[in-house]
Amino acid sequence: MHEGILLKFFLTLCCLFLPFIVQANCMKAAVIESKPVGYVKENGMRTGVHWDFLSQISQISGQCIEKDLLPFARVWGSLEAGSYDLAVGFSSASRDNKVIKVALIRELKTIVVGAKGTKVRHYEDLAGLTIGKTRATKLNYRFDNDVSLHIVELNDYQHGVDMLLAGRIDALAGSYRVIKYQLEQLEQVSYLDKSGFHVLGAKQQWLHMSKQSQYQEAIPLLKRAVEILRDNGALSTLINKHYNE
């Protein structure tokens, strides 16, 4: 009888503490808080390209991944410090000693577009301009290391596009796809076609893991999940969904 009571007590404790045990075994992913990458909808639900992509990676790999929305700079600082395990973003040689490139996701065109009346067609056109870009983002080796440029670091792309349209910066550098999206949200659909832009190049977007993460044994599973989502068209569907909303 006593054994039965003890067994019931033990099972009750397991039910109470199992969620905390499972939660403790979850990887933590930092998601850039910037629409359409990661954001909160009007109904309070968190979503976005990177947010939903990480959810699908979790489902396919069988690995528990908890996600938080963080500003650009905090995403990389947290990953390098080891307080978060995963993040999606551009690769950078300056981070290679602190993060592991788990899986290539896609390549994205990077550009510099001028404010109204400022013509930017060639790299040489950047001289003397005040150029905005999102904080901690690496876009192109020449651009990133050119000390002659006047770069202003911004919190997110929405802030950058607002400043560009208001004439508070002369040009904005970043992902073509995200800049185009933010302009379209402000009904500036033909802005890039009318203004033109300079193409800096293409940057590879990767799933990264902190070198301090205790979950490095899961890398093969995460890599395979990314490959499946990339190859079966699920990633493209996800991107089109969020960029066309």
Secondary structure, 3 states (H helix, E strand, C coil): CHHHHHHHHHHHHHHHHHHHHHHHCCEEEEEECECCCEEECCCCCEECHHHHHHHHHHHHHCCCEEEEEECHHHHHHHHHHCCCCEEEEECCHHHCCCEEEEEEEEEEEEEEEECCCCCCCCHHHHCCCEEEEECCCCCCHHHHCCCCCEEEEECCHHHHHHHHHHCCCCEEEEEHHHHHHHHHHCCCCCHHHHHCCEEEEEEEEEEEEECCCCCHHHHHHHHHHHHHHHHCCHHHHHHHHHHCC
